[in-house]
Amino acid sequence: MSAASLTKLSLRLNRRAGYSGRLPGVILLTDATRLADPLPAAAALPPGGAIILRHYGVAGREALGRELMALCRRRGLSLLIAADWRLAWKLGAHGVHLPEWQAARPPPWPRKPGWLLTAAAHSGPALLQAARLGAHAALLSPVFATASHPGARTLGPTRLAGLIRQAGLPVYGLGGITAANAARLRPTGVVGFAAISGLEA
């Protein structure tokens, strides 16, 4: 199964859950270390996908955001800015992504009509907090072992499914998801996948 097949499976899960057209089919997260140049991977996403710009503290983050925003307009994608609603507003982005630490104590910020709000979560309480905030979806991780969180306890399909049943909002699986293991998550209730290296072009 290729990265393209992983994307197709994510889109099918999204449709099966009834969110096709309302939530991204698949989400690419940028990472300054593991995906320093996200543009090729972003350009390979299908229409209806989304990109979350992280690249925290990196010089040129705004310039990268502008490049991604231009690509999103051409390709029918959505751009969410992590942890910075001001930059999201400035770029005309499609929404905001809250890291778990920010979702726990969200700053006051104006919710632009039509913005998509996602939140990161690593536990049941964090999922419930995301739902209380009115997030449209949560990114729950790490599902499998991942280079982003070496040594972290993984959820695995069984625990992932249990948390999703109690979540109160749509959940994307994140962390170590590849074309080789994605099929194991079909029965869990995920609405799709979010990934970094798993979606590289």
C-alpha positions in Angstrom: 0.0 0.0 0.0 1.4 3.3 -1.1 1.0 6.8 0.5 -1.6 7.4 -2.2 -3.5 4.3 -1.0 -3.2 5.5 2.6 -4.8 8.8 1.5 -7.6 6.9 -0.3 -8.3 4.8 2.8 -8.5 8.0 4.9 -11.0 9.5 2.5 -13.2 6.3 2.6 -13.2 6.5 6.4 -14.2 10.1 6.3 -17.1 9.3 4.0 -18.2 6.3 6.0 -18.3 8.5 9.1 -20.6 10.9 7.3 -18.2 13.9 7.3 -17.2 13.9 3.6 -17.1 17.6 2.5 -17.3 18.9 6.1 -14.0 17.7 7.4 -10.7 17.1 5.6 -10.3 13.6 4.2 -6.6 13.5 5.3 -4.4 15.9 7.2 -0.7 16.6 6.6 1.3 18.1 9.5 4.5 20.0 8.8 7.5 19.3 11.0 10.6 21.4 10.9 12.8 18.4 11.5 11.1 15.4 9.8 9.5 17.3 6.9 11.5 20.6 6.6 10.1 21.2 3.1 6.4 20.2 3.2 5.5 21.6 -0.2 6.0 18.4 -2.3 3.9 16.3 0.2 1.3 19.1 0.3 1.1 19.2 -3.5 0.4 15.4 -3.6 -2.7 15.7 -1.3 -6.0 15.2 -3.0 -8.6 18.1 -3.0 -10.4 18.2 0.3 -7.3 17.5 2.3 -5.7 19.8 4.9 -2.3 20.9 6.0 -1.5 22.0 9.6 1.5 24.4 9.6 3.5 23.8 12.7 7.2 24.7 12.1 7.2 26.3 15.6 9.8 29.0 16.1 11.3 28.6 12.7 12.4 31.7 10.8 10.4 32.1 7.7 7.3 30.4 9.1 5.1 33.2 7.8 6.7 32.9 4.3 6.2 29.2 4.3 2.6 29.8 5.3 2.1 32.0 2.3 3.5 29.4 0.0 1.3 26.8 1.5 -1.8 29.1 1.3 -1.1 29.7 -2.4 -0.8 26.0 -3.0 -4.0 25.3 -1.1 -5.9 27.8 -3.3 -4.7 26.1 -6.4 -5.3 22.5 -5.2 -8.5 22.8 -3.2 -6.9 22.2 0.1 -7.3 23.8 3.6 -4.5 25.4 5.6 -4.7 25.4 9.4 -2.1 27.3 11.5 -1.0 25.7 14.7 -1.0 27.7 17.9 -1.3 31.2 16.2 -4.7 32.5 15.3 -3.2 35.9 14.5 -1.0 34.3 11.7 -4.1 32.3 10.6 -6.0 35.6 10.3 -3.2 37.4 8.5 -2.7 34.6 5.9 -6.4 34.1 5.3 -6.0 30.5 6.4 -8.9 28.1 6.8 -8.6 27.5 10.5 -6.5 27.0 13.6 -5.0 23.9 15.2 -4.5 23.9 19.0 -1.6 21.9 20.5 -2.7 20.0 23.6 -1.0 22.5 25.9 -2.9 25.4 24.3 -6.2 23.5 24.3 -5.9 23.0 28.0 -5.7 26.8 28.5 -6.9 28.4 25.3 -6.2 32.1 24.9 -9.0 34.4 24.0 -9.3 34.6 20.3 -11.9 35.6 17.8 -13.5 32.7 15.9 -13.7 33.7 12.3 -16.9 32.4 10.7 -16.2 29.3 8.7 -12.8 28.5 10.4 -12.0 24.9 11.1 -10.8 24.2 14.6 -8.8 21.1 15.4 -7.0 20.1 18.6 -4.3 17.7 19.5 -4.9 15.1 22.2 -3.0 12.3 23.8 -5.6 11.1 26.3 -9.2 10.8 27.1 -9.4 14.0 29.2 -7.7 15.9 26.4 -10.3 14.6 24.0 -13.1 15.8 26.3 -11.4 19.2 26.6 -11.3 19.5 22.8 -15.0 18.7 22.6 -15.7 21.3 25.3 -13.9 23.9 23.3 -16.1 23.2 20.3 -13.3 21.7 18.2 -14.6 20.2 15.0 -12.1 17.3 15.3 -9.3 16.0 17.4 -6.0 14.5 16.4 -5.3 11.6 18.8 -1.8 10.3 19.1 0.5 8.4 19.2 -1.4 5.5 17.7 1.8 3.6 16.8 5.5 4.1 17.6 6.7 7.3 16.1 9.9 9.3 15.7 8.1 12.4 17.0 7.6 10.9 20.4 10.3 8.2 20.9 9.6 5.9 23.8 6.1 7.2 24.3 3.4 4.7 25.2 1.3 4.0 22.1 -2.4 3.7 22.0 -2.8 0.8 19.5 -6.0 0.0 17.8 -7.9 -1.3 20.8 -7.3 1.6 23.1 -7.8 4.0 20.3 -11.2 2.6 19.6 -12.2 2.9 23.3 -11.2 6.5 23.5 -13.0 7.4 20.3 -16.2 5.9 21.6 -16.1 8.3 24.5 -14.7 11.3 22.7 -17.8 13.3 21.7 -16.2 14.6 18.5 -14.6 13.2 15.3 -11.1 11.8 15.8 -8.2 11.4 13.4 -5.5 8.9 14.2 -2.0 10.3 14.3 1.4 8.9 15.1 3.3 6.2 13.3 0.5 5.6 10.8 1.9 4.3 7.5 0.6 2.6 4.4 1.5 -0.7 6.0 -0.5 -0.5 9.3 -3.4 1.9 8.4 -5.8 -0.9 7.6 -5.6 -2.1 11.2 -7.5 1.1 12.2 -10.5 0.6 10.0 -12.7 -0.7 12.8 -11.7 1.9 15.4 -14.0 4.7 14.4 -11.4 7.1 13.2 -12.7 9.5 10.6 -9.3 9.7 8.9 -5.6 9.9 9.3 -3.2 12.7 10.1 0.5 12.1 9.4 3.9 13.6 8.7 6.2 11.1 7.0 3.4 8.7 6.2 2.1 11.2 3.6 5.3 12.2 2.0 5.2 12.4 -1.7 
